[in-house]
């Protein structure tokens, strides 16, 4: 592993959880060669679902 790769890995290790998740999701979509429009449509459904869960939840979401 190069020093540059180690620096990126370490910076991701210290990144907030939502950044880590976003990076993982992007990697998953790219590794599986999901077409951009399909990924966007699916992510919009996921985002809507999670927003509804937050809206309908009796407890406030945990802030980052």
C-alpha positions, 0 to 999 in steps of 0.5 A: 500500500502506498503512502497516499493510499494509507493517508486516504484510508486513515482519513476515511477511518476518521470520517463521520459515519455518513461519509463512510456509508456514502463511500461504501454505497458508491463502491457497491454500486460501481463494483456491480456496474449499476447504471447511473439512472438505476442507482439514482432511482433506487437511492431516491426510494431509499432516501424517501423511505428513510425520511418517512421513518424519521418523520414518523419516528417518536424519537429525533434522529441522531445528529452527526 
